[in-house]
Every structure is written in C-alpha cells, then in structure tokens.
Amino acid sequence: MQSLLTVRDLRIEVDAPDVGWTEAVSSLDFCLDRGESLGIVGESGCGKSLTALALLGLLPGRSVRRVSGEMVFDNVEMHQASAKEMRAIRGAGIGFVPQDPMTALNPVYSVGEQVAETIRLHQGSSRKEANERAVELLSRVGVSDVRARFRAYPHELSGGQRQRVLIAIALAGDPELLVADEPTTALDVTVQAQVLRLLDRLRRDRALGLLLITHDLAVVSQVCEQVLILYAGRVVERGPSQEVLRNPRHPYTRGLLSSLPSAGTSGGRLRAIQGTVPGLGYWPSGCRFRDRCGRAEAVCAREEPPLKHVGGTHYSECHFLESVDG
C-alpha cells in the first residue's frame, strides 16, 4: 500500500547568529499511512517544528532552507509542486493545528467567520453553505453552545475552546492528514486529555493520518501508534510507540521517560536530563547526545553512531545498545 506521506533524507539548514548556515534537521526519514498516527518527540531546539513547517512548505526562506530530501504526499513530490499546488495541499490535503490558539486566531473576526472563510477558500461554498458547515464542524469538535460561540471572538473563549476552533479550521478543507504542533501545550491537564481524545476520535472516524509534534511522551502514549525521537536534529530512536515506551533503547529516550511524573513521585523531585540541547552550530562531534549521557566513552566523540535495528520496526542510534538495559 502506498503511504500517505513519505519523507526521505530531509535536511534543513538554519542561518544561525555568529555561525552561519548550519544543519538543524539531519537525514530525517519516516512514512505515515492513512489512518495512522505518528508522534515526533524532542525538547525545544531539536527540529520538530521545522519539520512540520517543511511539510507545509512554510519554511521562512531568508533564514531557513531545505537542502535535500523528498517529501511525497499522496503521490505528489511537494518540492516539485507549484505554489498553486501547494496552496491546494495546505488545507485540502494537509490540515495544520498550530501551537498557540490565542495568537493563531485573528482577534478581529469571530471564530465562526474564520472557520467559514477556510471552507469557502477550499470548497468554493456560498457564504450560507459555509456558515452552516462551520456550525457543523464546531459542533463536531465539541465547541459548546455552538450557535453563540459562532459569533464570539477568540478572547471570549477559553483556551480549550480556542484549540477546538483551530482543529475545526484544520478540518475545514476535508484533509487527509492532520499535522498538530504541540496542540496541548497551553492547556491544563483535564483539557489536554479532552483535546487528545478528540484528535484520536477524528483520526479513527475520518481515517486521517495524524502527525503529532510534542515534547511529551505521555501525550504520545495516549494517541500515537508510532513514535520518532529527535535529538539535536537527528533521529535517535523510532518504532511502535508502546514498544519504544516499554523498552527504550537510547539513553535520551530513557531520560525523557524518567523525567515524567508518576504516582510514586508525589512530593519528591523529578529526575531531569543533565544539561541542555546544544545551540545550532555547536553540535558535538560523534554522538550529539554524548555531553549529556552518563554512558559516553571515547568512541562517542570519534564516531557518529548508526541507527541500528533493535527488533521488528524498532530502531535506535547508540554505540552501546547492548548495555542500555543495564
């Protein structure tokens, strides 16, 4: 079966201050089938959002550039697509849910107008038809008191309701793929769970591909079938999410999991990964994680570790996979 989205050897460079052009995403490969969900996980600065923008053809040209790689969506090579074709792909092919629901919505238009405008743009509907369809979409994503909310402005809605509006806008073009960039970051835990359940239900009901960008492995465990762990622009681990979360083979993945709160950590300090992601242009030689890894040895500075097969479709990038379980 042909994958809905295939990314091969994606490399993105950023013009970093005092450094110049430097690689921010390196040799990224993944596939996503219709109806499948994939989580891309990593700390800030690891290249997650750049990957999402590259897929949508929205990289800022002056400071960021895609230097190589294929991105094939529904049999269309997006790098070769015209500007008109890319506009059709955005919205009608790929729906995008951005990070911040307050800044992503236009404050001077009602939320209903913003959903209806997207429907008119992608489906050529009349104003009346678009308004009716917008009410239907807002209701489907769980906006309460939908007729009143249709006329409301973004500042009059809660964070969770604004996020649902953004999801409705992303669905307005009837896309095949939904890209959600940190869709629960600004929400409290209860609302986060509601939004994640909504995304998962929409994926199943509509056979949507779902690409979820997040820093939180707990989010991935709830809605993603596959996971890809990014560190400093490189894939360090990938595979079925439950397998990766149950049996992580890279020290970075283990560190991310150890930093999550659990029932036994009440009142205690959470474990953290020492150090921070190195700045663009300052990647260490060899393994990019070595300066933060308690297992690093001389070979980690000399040689870039290959992505090794762990089992099934589980892969990890580490010189010492055999000892990671210890």
Sequence and secondary structure as in RCSB ss.txt:
>XXXX:A:sequence
MQSLLTVRDLRIEVDAPDVGWTEAVSSLDFCLDRGESLGIVGESGCGKSLTALALLGLLPGRSVRRVSGEMVFDN
VEMHQASAKEMRAIRGAGIGFVPQDPMTALNPVYSVGEQVAETIRLHQGSSRKEANERAVELLSRVGVSDVRARF
RAYPHELSGGQRQRVLIAIALAGDPELLVADEPTTALDVTVQAQVLRLLDRLRRDRALGLLLITHDLAVVSQVCE
QVLILYAGRVVERGPSQEVLRNPRHPYTRGLLSSLPSAGTSGGRLRAIQGTVPGLGYWPSGCRFRDRCGRAEAVC
AREEPPLKHVGGTHYSECHFLESVDG
>XXXX:A:secstr
   SEEEEEEEEEEEETTTEEEEEEEEEEEEE TT EEEEE  TTSSHHHHHHHHTT   TTTEEEEEEEEEETT
EEGGGS HHHHHHIIIIIEEEE S HHHHS TTS HHHHHHHHHHHHH   HHHHHHHHHHHHHHTT SSHHHHH
T  GGGS HHHHHHHHHHHHHTT  SEEEEESTTTTS HHHHHHHHHHHHHHHHHHT EEEEEES HHHHHHH S
EEEEEETTEEEEEEEHHHHHHS  SHHHHHHHHTS  GGGTTS     SS    TT   SS TTGGG TT  HHH
HHS   EEEEETTEEEE TTGGGTT 
